[in-house]
Amino acid sequence: MENFRGILFMTLAMAGFALEDLILKILSNFIPISQLMIYFGLFAGIFLSITAKITKVPVTSPDILKNKLVILRTVAEMLGAVFFLTAISLIPLSTVSAILQAAPLLVTLGAALFFKEPVGWRRWTAVCMGFTGVILILKPGLESFQPSSLLALLGVIFLSLRDLLTRHIKDDIASLTVSIYAFISVALGGFILIPFNGNFVMLTISQWLMIITSTSVGCFAYLFLVLATRAGDISVIAPFRYTRLIFTLILAVLVLSERPDGLTLIGAAIIIASGCYTFWRENRRRFQ
């Protein structure tokens, strides 16, 4: 029953993130990405800060402000958001989402290289296969290659670093606190992008409503993600992260009329298969 709840929460979280990305993609056609990041980061930060105040979760204690892992995670979050959201504004949403699926493989790679976690040859093979899928999606050397897709890859690298650092943050620092700093860093990233994105624009009522909706959906998606990771076996639940790609593809095709090509779909399938195998091998190693 716990695993079923975890799967349900994870699937809801991924559906929420897919919807959030879709709204940001639509808004990026009319609003500079820097402006979107500032509004999104500030609104979400304020919402979670109010939640922290109500639940009496500490936010500004010296132990948190001086924690190197929290600081590094926040910087990685900011850079990941800058590159990832810029990519969303420039290339098809389905392509960005497909590249994002490589994040768990990058986390495995980072854990082995920087934290000396043991990774056997089978998982190394899975990681290499996953990167083969990324190359198929990027299509370097072909006419369909889009240089802006490298921004998505940079975004995924920094978001993977964020996830890797999150693994090593002590449990006495609340997830809500870490998230508040993350959203504030997104707003800061927006300010950094201002010189590159042009002047702010006046928003219509419908655009304001879309920003508020995107922020709310993103916050609830994060909440479901936390609930998922705390329910059931992570090896059972984690592969359902890949449902985000399914939801994104459906929304991109139906709403944005995108048509992902065969190489993108094959590459995404290879990445998902490699990631699921990595999750399975990691779980098996823990119980050997």
Disulfide bonds with the S-S distance in Angstrom:
none
